Amino acid sequence: MKVIICGAGQVGWQIARHLSGERNDVTVVDNNPDLVRRATDTLDVQGIAGFASYPDVLDKAGARDADMVIAATYSDEVNMVTCQVAHSVFSVPRKVARLRAQSYLTAIYSDLYRRDHMPIDVVISPEKEVAEAALQRLAAPAAFDTEIFFNGDAQLMGLSVDPDCPIVNTPLRQLSDLFSTLRAVVVGVRREGTLFSPEPGDQLFDGDSAYVMVHRDDIRRTLEIFGKQVRKQERVVIVGGGNVGLAVASALEGQEERVRAKVIERSRKSAERAAEELERTIVLHGDGLDAALLSEAGVERADAALCVTDDDKTNMLVAVRAKAKGCPMVIALINDPTLVPLMEPLGIDAYINPRATTVSSILRHIRHGRVRAVYSIGDAEAEVIEAEVLSTSPISGARIREIDFPEGVLVGALKKGDKVVRPTGSTKIEEGDLIVMFALSKDVPEVERLLQVSIDFF
């Protein structure tokens, strides 16, 4: 497949990294020659320096025979015009655009923009994706990372292993014996900064971070096995009343179980906007770093504090201050991946990486065909892929123990009809089954081969 990626920033670079690693013909376009050079030096891609919306630049990038254009520059307008030019001038079959401005999103999602007038096949809203990720974190307060699969019937949870964890130093194969009815599989472990797919004889040690695929009905039990307290979120303090904070507060207001939320926003304009749009949420105007204001918001009595301003360092410091005041769960929005190793030493329970969230969303849409969902873990270190098993797939009709999976791949869950089952060596994979697989980045192409979906992107 021939893909043109417009924008060589963090999101564009990661998408190029994924697609080029899967032997696609990728061209990166950016008006910053240094970013283009970084992409061509580190990835197997071609590069064009220039404005992505210019027809001559797209022509040089090979738009005349391109299968897809992904417009992920920092400018909404450039992204929209790029898709328009790709459609009108070059008849590119599929166009994906990243849009941030709420005004554009409101118009597009309300069908005011017809495809003939604004030909964008898939719209990605980073703020919308991040807000949904934040709500998932709040719904699973004991997990530092989470994502749903099988339309909510299964969930991936990132759980830290503490010294008092009941299963610490226990070989994973014994967990199946100890908890024979538990539908949960440890698919990934991060130890001393390295992510790997564990073997049955591996143990979990103090300080590890485990990624566990869990059946929806076994989430509470899994958390208890890992020694995590299950708290009901009744009071939440949201620091940052921009698009993300506003979306989260609005969603909390719409939940059946009432959650009392308070929003702190430094910008008067944004605070006034939030106060106008929210019905039951109290909005406080001021600096979230102000200890007195945090106390006024009731952070000492809150079940969670969500820090989602547009500044990473502010989010981290507010989270640390909220934790010091007694808030049991603090979540920070972190754009810079180099800051992530500081989360644990600072006592920050969970973080949201907008780049990884946006990358996962784009991958989910461009890997159409039989791939139903893709979630990127860490700094694009691994992917969790949900797909339908085809009759032509090499794994169809085989038992899991008979399949030659790469070392970095594990089957986390299997859905047969309406039933989600825990995969074992004797489980037979059949045509039509839905499967969730954990794969280190280097093994993703092999997973795509086993699923036979790499040729069917759209």
N, C-alpha and C positions, 0 to 999 in steps of 0.2 A: 504494500500500500504506500502511496506517495502522499506525504503530509507536509504542509507548510505551517510552521509555528511562528506567529508574529508576536514578538516580545521575548527577549532573552533574559528576563529577570529570573528570580528564584522559581516562580511557577513555570514559566516557559522552559527554563533549563531542565527542571525535573521531568516535565512531560517529554521533552526531547530525549532525556536520558532513558526513560522507560521505553519509548517507541523505537529509538535507534537500537536499543539492546535486544529488541525483538525482531531485528533484521528488516525494519521498515525503511523506506527511502525518505529521510527527514531533512528539510531545509529550514534553517532558523533565520528570521529577519528581525533586525533591530536597528534603530538609528544611531545607537551607540556602538562604534566599531570595537571597543574594548570588550563589551559583552558578547559580541559576535565571535571575536577571537577566542574568548574563554570557552565558548561552546564548541568551536571547531577544534580547539587544541585538546579538549578533554573528552569529547564525544565523537562518535562516528557519524557526523552530520556535515552538511554543507551550510555555508553561511553567506548572507547577503546584508551589507550595511546600507540602510536607507529607510525611508518612511513606509511602513507596511501598507498604508492606504493608497499609495501611489500606484497606478496601473503598471507603469514601466518597471517598478521594483518587484511587484508580484509576478510580472512576466518573466523577469530574470530568475525569480525563485522557482519557476516552472509551473505557474498556475494553470497553464493551458491543458495540462494533462494531470493535474493534482486530483486526488480523491477527497481531500479534506483540508480545510483551513481552520486553524485554531487561533483566534485573536485574543491574546492575553497580555496586551500592553497595559501600561498604567492609565491610559486614557480611554474612557468609555466611548467618546466620539470617534477616536481612531479605530477602535474595535468594531463599531457599528459600520463605519464607512468601509472598512476593510472587507467585511462580510458582504456589503452591498456591491462593491467592485468585483469581488470574487464571483458573485452570482451573476451580475449583469454583463460583465465584460468577458469572464472566463468560464461561466457555467460550471463552477465547482460544485459537485453534488452535495457536499455536507459542510456546513459552516457552524462553528462553535464560538461564542463570544462571552468574555468575562465582563460583566457590567456591575458597577457599584452604586450609581446614583439611584435613589429610591424613586424619583420621578420617572425615569426610564422603565424601571422594573414594574411600577404600578401600571403604566400604559401597556407594557408587553403582556403582563400576566392577566390583564383584564381584556385581552384580545382587541385592544384599540389599534394595535399594529398588525395589519394583515401580512402574511408571508410575502405577498407580492410587493408590498411597500417596504418592508424591513425583513429581508430574507435571512433570518437567523434560525437555524434548526434547533440549537440548544443554547439556552442562556444560563450562565453560571453566575450566581451572586455570592461573592465571598462572605458578605455580612450575613446573608440568610443561612449559608452553610455553617458559619461559625456559631450563629445563634442556636441552630439545631444541635450542634456539638455540645454547646454549653448546657442545654436542657438535658442532654443525655448524661453529662457529667453529674448534674444535680440529681438526676433520677437514680444514679448509682454512686452515692457519695463515698463508698469505700474503695472505689476503683480509680486509678489514675488515668485510665484510658478505657474507652468503651465504644462499641459500634454494634448495630443490630443486623441480623441476617434472617433469611427465610421470612421476610415481612414481620419480623418481631418474634418469631418462634424460637430463635436462638440469638445469643448475644456473646460478643467477644468482650472480655473484661481483662484489663491490666491490673494485677494485684501485687502489691509489694509483699515480700516475705520478711516478717519481723522475727525477732528472737523467740517470742512466745507463740509463734505459729504452730498449731498442733501437728502439722505434717512436715515440719522442718527435718531434714536429714532422713527422710523416708523415700526409698526408691519409688519411682512413679508406678511401676508395675504392681506394687503392693496396694496402691490406692484403689485399684480395681477390685482387689480382694476385700479391702476394708469397707469400701462403699460400693457394693456390687450393683446397686440400683441407681447410683448417681450418674446422670447424663452430663458429664463434664470431661473435657480433654485438655491437658496442658499442651499447647501447640508450639509455644515459643518461650524462651528464657533469656533474659539479659543478665549477664554476670560480668562485673567489672568492666562495663561499657561494651561488651561484645554480645550480640544477639545470635542465638542459635536455636535449632530445632532439637528438642531433647529426645533421647532414646529411652526405652522402658527401664533400663537400669540406672539412669541418672537420678540424682537426688536434688531437692531444693534446699538451698542454704540461706542462712541469714544474710540479708542484703540483696538477694536476687529479686528480680522483677519477673513475674510470670504472666504470660498471656494465656487465658483460659477460655475455651469455647464452651458455653453452657446452654442447656435447654432452659427456656423461659421459666418453667415451673420449678427448676432446681437452683435458681440464682441465690435465693436466701440461704439454702442449705450449703451451697458452695462457699458463700461468704463466711458462714460459721465455721466450716472446715478449715478455712484459711485464717481463722481467728479474728475476723472483721466484725465489728458491731454494725447492725442494721438500724440506721436511724431514719426516722420519718422527718422529711424536710418541711417544717412549718413556718420558719422565719428565715428570710434570705435578704442579705444586703448586697446590692449591686452597685459597684463603683464604676461609673462610666455610663452616661445616659445617651450616648450616640445611637447609631442604627442598631448595633448589636445589643447593647443594654436595653434599649427600648423594645426590641423584638422579644427578648427573653422575658422582660417584665410583662409585656402584653400576653405572651403565651401562658405565663404563670397565672395571670388573672383569669384566663379561659379554662383552666383545669377544673375538674370536678371537685377534687379535694383542695380546699382553699389553702393557699400559701401566702403568708403576709410578707410582702416585699417592700423594701425601701431603696430608692435610687439616689445616689450622690453624683452630681454632675458639676464640673467646674465652669463650663460655659453657660452664661445666663441664657443665651438664645436657645441652646440645646435643652437646658433645664425647663424653660418655659414650654418648649415644644412637647417634651415628655409629659409635663404636668397636664397639658391640654389633651393629649391622646390617651393617657391612662386614667382609669376611673377610680380604682381602689388603692392604687399604689401612691405612697407618699414620696415626693421628689424634694430633695434637699439641694440647694445651690451652695457649692463650696468645693474646697480641695479635699479629695479623699485621703490625702496624707495628714490632714489635720486630725490629731488624736481626739480633740473635743468633739469634732463633727462625727467621727466614727462612733463615739460613745452616744451622741445624740441619736444616731441611726439605730442604736441598740446592737452593735456588733458583738458585745459581750454575751448577749442572750440569743444571738442568731445561731441557726443550725449550719449555715454556710455563708461564705462571702465570695462573691464572684467579681473579679477585677478585670474589666474589659475596656479600659481606656485605650487611646491610640499610642500610648507610650509604654514600651516593655518594662523599663526600669521603674516607672510609677506603679505599674501593675504588681511587680515583684515586691516593692517596698510596702505598698498598701497591704498586700497579702501577708507579709511578715508582721506588720503592725497589728493586723486583725487577729493573727494567730497568737501574738503576744498578749492580746486583750482577752483571750479565752475562746475565740471562735474555733470550733472543732474541725471545720472543713474549709479550706481556702483554695480557690482555683484562680489561676492567672492566665491571661492571654499573652502568649509569647511568640513574636514574629521571628526573632533571631535564634536559630537553632543552637548557636554556640552558648547561649545562656541556659539551655535545658539542664546541663550537668549541675547547675547551681540550685536547682529546685529542691532536691533532697536535703543538701546541707542547710538550706534556709528553712526547711520545715514546710514547704509548700506542697500540699497534698496532690494536686493535679494541675495540669496545664493544657491549654488548647493551642495547637499550632495551626494558624490559618492557612499557611502554605500547604501543609500536608492534607488539611481538610479540603482545600480547593483542588489539589492534585487528584485526590481520591474521587471527588465529584466528577472531574473531567474524564478521568479514566473510566468511570462507571458509564458515562454516556458514550464515549467513543468506542468502547469495547461492547458494541451492541451484540447482535447475534445471540449466542447461547450464554454469554456471560451476563449475569444479572446484577452483580455488585462487585466492587473492588475497594479495598480499604488499605491505604498506605500506612505502614508503621514506621515510626521514628523518622530519621532523615532518609526516607526512601530505602530503608534497609531490608524491608520485607513487604509482601502483600498478602492480604487475605482475600481470596477469590471465591465468589459463589457462582456456580454455573450449572447448567443442565447437561446431563450425560447423553451424548448422541449415540445412535446405534453403531456409527462408524468409529467411535472412540476406542483406542486400545484398551481402556480400562473397563469398557462395557462387557458384562458377563464374567468378569474376573473377581476373585476374592482379594481383599486388600493385601493379604500376605503374599499373594502371587504377583503383585504389581511391583515392578522395579522402579520405585520412587527415588529421586535424588535424596541425598542425606539431609538437605535443607527443606524437605517437604513433608508435611503431615496432614492427614485427613482429620478435620476437626469435628465435622458433623455431616449427617446424611439424612435426607428427607425422602421417604418413600410414600408417595401419595400425600396424605395429611399427617403422617406420623414422622416425628423427628427421632432418630435413633442414634445411640452412641456407637461409633464405628469401632469394630474390633478386627483382629486379623482374619476371622472367619466370615466377616460381613461381605456379602456379595453385592457388587455394584452393577446395577442394571439400567438399561435404556430408560430415559425419562426421570431417573432419580435426580434430585438436586443435591449438590455436593459443595461443601465449604472446605477449601484447602489453604493451609498456611505455607508460604513459600518464600525463602530468602530471595532477594532480588536476582541473584545470579541464576537461580533455578526457575524463574518465571517462564522463560521461553520453553523449557521442557514441560512445564505444567500446561502451557497452551497447546503443545503438541499432543500431550496425553488427552486433553479435552477436545482437541481438533477444532479450536475456535479462532485461531490467529488469522485465518483467511476470511473470517466472516465478521468484519467490524461493523458493517452497516449493510 
